[in-house]
Amino acid sequence: MWPLLILSVLALSTIIERSIFWIRFLLKEGKILNRVLETAARNWDAAPKVAKENSKHPMGSFLYGPLRLDNPDPEVFHLALESSADDELALMRRGDKVLEAVIALSPLLGLLGTVLGLITSLGNIQISDLGTSSTTGVTLGIGEALISTATGLIVAIISLTFYRIFQSLWSNQVRIFRKAGSELEVIYRQRWSDSEVNPSAFSGNTPSKFTDTFDQ
């Protein structure tokens, strides 16, 4: 039960920390994304400043990665988007390993506790004691031994539930990051094309459309 208690504390602290992270992240994500993309479409030179102001947020940090470069080649810009996305998405999965370990170990530790309890309880039974009041304590011991299995299963089920929720949120962010990266890359490529036609004018007033050019 003591190892199960330690695992339950680890799982609970991870669940609380990740829940707070996702709540804060989702509340600000849309606002930051729209602000940076709208600024990039209207005035590209102002977009890095807006992204930098929100760089403490994962979405702001993701967009600031390529925007901080000084007029890079479109391919370099694309690679910077991918690298920045990989870094931020990896940070979003922090705590997953802890929950995975708790999910795997909790049922096994609970079962081990039950087996050890049964061994201890049954080891005290003598054939001559069967059917007498002497076996009452053994029955209670077996019941107590099963508590560890139940506890291990409860810890694992709760941890698995939140683990799946966090995985679902993360998968949704992969899709959003791809769309945001595609939007930003389209704006930059249009700006780059305009600069080749008219080097003196780097217009940021370009239409924005989601494309599939940003690969995960």
Disulfide bonds with the S-S distance in Angstrom:
none
